[in-house]
Amino acid sequence: MKLGVCADPQFGPAIADAGFSFLELHVQRHLRTLDDDDAFHSELARIQRAPIPALVANCFVPGELKITGPEADMAELGEYAKTALARAQRAGIHTIVFGSGGARRIPEGYDRGQAWQQLVNWGKIQFPRQRRGA
């Protein structure tokens, strides 16, 4: 079994010394998904210098980018996901924890069923299931 810790790469040496196997990063903070490529490259260098790998990231979608409600913009969400997943792959991250409470929070007075359908539809569009053997 591998145990990881949610932490900044600067704490990698202490976390490795404590016996943990990997880091869990924050998508926006460490993959710089809302910033340009130069900002990401700088952060990627820090991630790669850590003595243990970053295998997981959390808080996939920022709260200001809505998945549910009238402000949800599927095209913008698609571009964001494309950037986040590409940067995660470059950083060696194999798992992203969705969470994203602010992004999926249902606005006051908005139909809960409609919000759920938006969330489901976004998942189907962004992350279609791969068939075995495909």
C-alpha positions in Angstrom: 0.0 0.0 0.0 1.2 3.5 -0.8 0.5 6.5 1.4 0.6 10.0 0.2 0.2 13.5 1.6 -1.5 16.6 0.3 1.4 19.1 0.3 3.5 21.5 -1.6 6.6 20.0 -3.3 8.8 22.0 -1.0 7.8 19.7 1.8 8.8 16.6 -0.3 12.0 15.9 1.6 10.3 15.8 5.0 7.4 13.8 3.7 9.8 11.3 2.1 11.8 11.1 5.3 8.5 10.4 7.2 8.0 7.3 5.0 5.3 8.5 2.6 5.4 7.4 -1.0 3.9 10.3 -3.0 2.6 13.9 -3.0 -1.0 14.9 -3.7 -1.0 18.4 -5.3 -3.7 21.0 -5.8 -4.7 21.3 -9.5 -4.9 25.1 -9.8 -2.0 25.9 -7.5 0.5 23.3 -8.8 -0.5 22.8 -12.4 -1.2 26.5 -12.8 -4.3 25.7 -14.9 -5.5 29.3 -14.9 -2.0 30.7 -15.9 0.1 30.6 -19.0 2.6 27.9 -20.0 5.6 29.7 -18.5 4.0 29.7 -15.1 3.3 26.0 -15.4 6.9 25.2 -16.6 8.3 26.9 -13.5 6.0 24.9 -11.2 6.6 21.7 -13.1 10.4 22.1 -12.4 9.6 22.4 -8.7 7.4 19.3 -8.8 10.0 17.3 -10.6 12.7 18.2 -8.1 10.7 16.7 -5.2 12.3 13.5 -3.9 9.0 11.6 -4.1 6.6 11.7 -7.1 3.4 13.7 -7.3 0.9 11.0 -8.4 -2.4 12.6 -7.4 -4.0 16.1 -7.6 -7.2 17.4 -6.0 -9.7 20.2 -6.4 -10.0 19.6 -10.2 -12.3 22.6 -11.2 -11.9 26.0 -9.6 -15.0 27.4 -7.9 -15.4 30.3 -10.2 -15.8 28.0 -13.2 -19.3 26.7 -12.7 -20.4 23.2 -13.8 -24.0 23.7 -12.6 -26.5 26.6 -12.9 -27.1 29.2 -15.6 -23.5 30.3 -15.6 -22.2 26.9 -16.6 -20.2 27.2 -19.9 -19.5 23.7 -21.3 -17.0 25.0 -23.9 -15.0 26.9 -21.3 -15.1 23.9 -19.0 -13.9 21.7 -21.9 -10.9 24.0 -22.5 -10.1 24.1 -18.8 -10.2 20.3 -18.5 -8.1 19.9 -21.6 -5.4 22.1 -20.1 -5.6 20.5 -16.7 -5.4 17.0 -17.9 -2.5 17.7 -20.3 -0.5 19.4 -17.5 -1.3 16.6 -15.1 0.0 14.1 -17.6 3.2 16.1 -18.1 3.7 16.2 -14.3 3.3 12.4 -14.0 0.0 12.7 -12.1 -2.2 9.6 -12.7 -5.2 10.4 -10.5 -7.3 13.6 -10.1 -9.8 13.9 -7.3 -12.8 15.7 -8.6 -14.2 17.3 -5.4 -14.7 20.9 -6.8 -17.5 21.8 -4.4 -17.6 25.5 -5.5 -17.8 24.6 -9.2 -20.6 22.1 -8.8 -22.5 23.9 -6.0 -26.1 24.4 -7.1 -27.1 28.1 -7.2 -29.9 29.2 -4.9 -33.3 28.5 -6.5 -31.8 26.5 -9.4 -33.5 23.2 -10.1 -31.6 20.3 -8.5 -32.5 17.8 -11.2 -31.3 20.2 -13.9 -28.0 20.8 -12.0 -27.5 17.1 -11.7 -28.1 16.6 -15.4 -25.5 19.3 -16.2 -22.9 17.6 -14.0 -23.7 14.2 -15.6 -23.6 15.6 -19.1 -20.3 17.4 -18.5 -18.8 14.1 -17.2 -20.0 12.2 -20.3 -18.6 14.8 -22.7 -15.3 15.3 -21.0 -14.5 11.8 -19.9 -16.3 9.3 -22.1 -15.8 5.7 -20.9 -13.3 3.6 -22.8 -14.4 0.2 -23.7 -12.2 -2.7 -22.7 -9.9 -3.7 -25.5 -10.5 -0.4 -27.4 
